[in-house]
């Protein structure tokens, strides 16, 4: 479900590259959806579960509780991984080297 929504949104953004679809990154500006997708692929190489949490929460619109149920992990784990992944993605999108 979330993966399909992500693919559709990214394909739409790629198709409209002259009018890139941007998203709000939490109050700190706008983010190119294609760049976000690329960053999520990079995150998946580092930590597949964190990438899934972002995909389900952001693209799937699931709550922390729903995400926990889908991934069979605790709500606390979802919240922790969501927080970490958002920080990692912000740094990646800004071009900050990841450690």
Helices and strands as residue ranges (DSSP letters): H 2-15, G 17-19, E 22-24, E 30-32, H 33-46, H 48-54, I 55-59, H 64-71, H 75-93
